[in-house]
């Protein structure tokens, strides 16, 4: 038996964590893209 399986620090689902990371990174780059589009339109 693996000794790390006895003392699990987090019992959360990994899919939820990866989905949150994807949404946050996508939102960050979408914001940068939107700002660049606005700068391109007004300048």
Beta strands, then each sheet from edge to edge (+ up, - down):
end
